[in-house]
Amino acid sequence: MADNADRANDLVLERLDRTLAARVPAQPGRVLEECEECGDPIPFERVQALAKMECLRCVECQGYHERRVRG
């Protein structure tokens, strides 16, 4: 019985390895030097804080954008 369980486990792990190997690595988001809304420079610290996310707006414009989107 343990042999069947071992084979099933090996099969699951093999499929998982193939699935993970086939994944496309995440692409970093667009980063702008100036806010796309007001044109003010986006501080380097803000870009770093967002890591691999998009950074398109300064803090103030991003807050306004989020409030506008929520309705």
C-alpha positions as CSV (number, residue, x, y, z in Angstrom):
1,M,0.0,0.0,0.0
2,A,2.8,2.4,0.8
3,D,4.3,1.8,-2.7
4,N,1.1,3.1,-4.4
5,A,1.0,6.1,-2.1
6,D,4.7,6.9,-2.8
7,R,4.1,6.7,-6.6
8,A,1.1,9.0,-6.3
9,N,3.1,11.4,-4.2
10,D,5.9,11.3,-6.7
11,L,3.4,12.0,-9.6
12,V,1.9,15.0,-7.8
13,L,5.3,16.4,-7.1
14,E,6.5,15.9,-10.7
15,R,3.4,17.7,-12.0
16,L,3.8,20.5,-9.5
17,D,7.5,20.9,-10.6
18,R,6.5,21.1,-14.3
19,T,3.7,23.6,-13.6
20,L,6.1,25.8,-11.6
21,A,8.8,25.6,-14.2
22,A,6.3,26.6,-17.0
23,R,5.2,29.8,-15.2
24,V,6.3,33.1,-16.6
25,P,8.2,35.2,-14.1
26,A,6.4,38.3,-12.9
27,Q,7.3,41.4,-14.8
28,P,7.9,44.6,-12.9
29,G,5.2,47.2,-13.3
30,R,5.7,50.5,-15.2
31,V,7.5,53.1,-13.3
32,L,7.4,56.8,-14.2
33,E,9.7,59.6,-13.1
34,E,6.9,62.1,-13.1
35,C,3.3,61.8,-12.0
36,E,1.1,61.1,-15.0
37,E,-1.6,63.3,-13.5
38,C,0.2,66.5,-12.1
39,G,3.6,66.1,-13.6
40,D,5.4,66.4,-10.3
41,P,8.5,64.2,-9.8
42,I,7.8,60.9,-8.1
43,P,10.3,60.5,-5.2
44,F,12.7,57.6,-5.5
45,E,11.7,56.4,-2.0
46,R,8.0,55.9,-3.3
47,V,9.2,53.9,-6.2
48,Q,11.3,51.7,-3.9
49,A,8.4,51.3,-1.5
50,L,6.2,49.9,-4.2
51,A,8.8,47.3,-5.1
52,K,7.6,45.6,-8.3
53,M,4.3,47.3,-8.6
54,E,3.3,50.1,-11.0
55,C,4.3,53.6,-9.8
56,L,2.4,56.1,-12.0
57,R,1.3,58.8,-9.6
58,C,2.5,60.8,-6.7
59,V,1.0,60.1,-3.3
60,E,-1.5,62.9,-3.5
61,C,-2.8,62.0,-7.0
62,Q,-2.9,58.3,-6.2
63,G,-5.1,59.0,-3.2
64,Y,-7.4,61.2,-5.3
65,H,-7.4,58.4,-8.0
66,E,-8.4,55.7,-5.5
67,R,-11.2,57.8,-4.1
68,R,-12.5,58.6,-7.6
69,V,-12.5,54.9,-8.6
70,R,-14.4,53.9,-5.5
71,G,-17.1,56.3,-6.4
